[in-house]
Amino acid sequence: MQSLGLARLAVATALAVAPISFSAALAATPAEVHPGMQVVDPSGGKVGLVTGISGANLILKTDKHEVQLPMTSFTANDGKLLFGMTAAQLEAATEQAMAAASAAVAPGASVYGSDGTLAGTIEEIDQDLVKIKLANGQSVRIPRNGVSGSDKGAVLGITTTRLNDLATQAAAPEAPASPDTATTTPPQDAPAGTPTGK
């Protein structure tokens, strides 16, 4: 099963291609939606099951993916939720969005903070880390799961300002220990019981 974080990106794509749009008067409300509800398409075909609720969104599990979609995209009807896409359409839109998101996290791609401001450019990616060259010329490495793709490019889970602050802190030299707290260790060839300088 694909990551819920990446699958969230399918929301805009899925809703853009949905053949049926429900008016706000017909949209499902949080009181009508609960985990375990079946979601069906306009023809009554199974789309998936609601597995959870996150604010104004519901989490929908299809046969292939788990995606987060706004409740306003659904209409409650006879204990089920009606959705404007078939399972195949939703899965295709999700896979397309996930592929675009994955392609957005690549060397040379622009990286934006969670506030939408440009943070820098991806220099390297490995399985665990992403190396980003910041706008100020400094390079930082962050965990791979701290960067996701979007239609705008790669996006961080933190603001650009916070990333720059963390990079500055990491680059700052450590203050030397004061003489009161400094400790020394005896040379390896010193006999046992040699003072350590305290």
Secondary structure, 3 states (H helix, E strand, C coil): CCCHHHHCCHHHHHHHHCCCCCCCCCCCCCCCCCCCCEEECCCCCEEEEEEEEECCEEEEECCCCEEEEEHHHEEEECCEEEECCCHHHHHHHHHHHHHHHHHHCCCCCEEECCCCCEEEEEEEECCCEEEEEECCCCEEEEEHHHEEECCCCEEECCCHHHHHHHHHHHHCCCCCCCCCCCCCCCCCCCCCCCCCCC
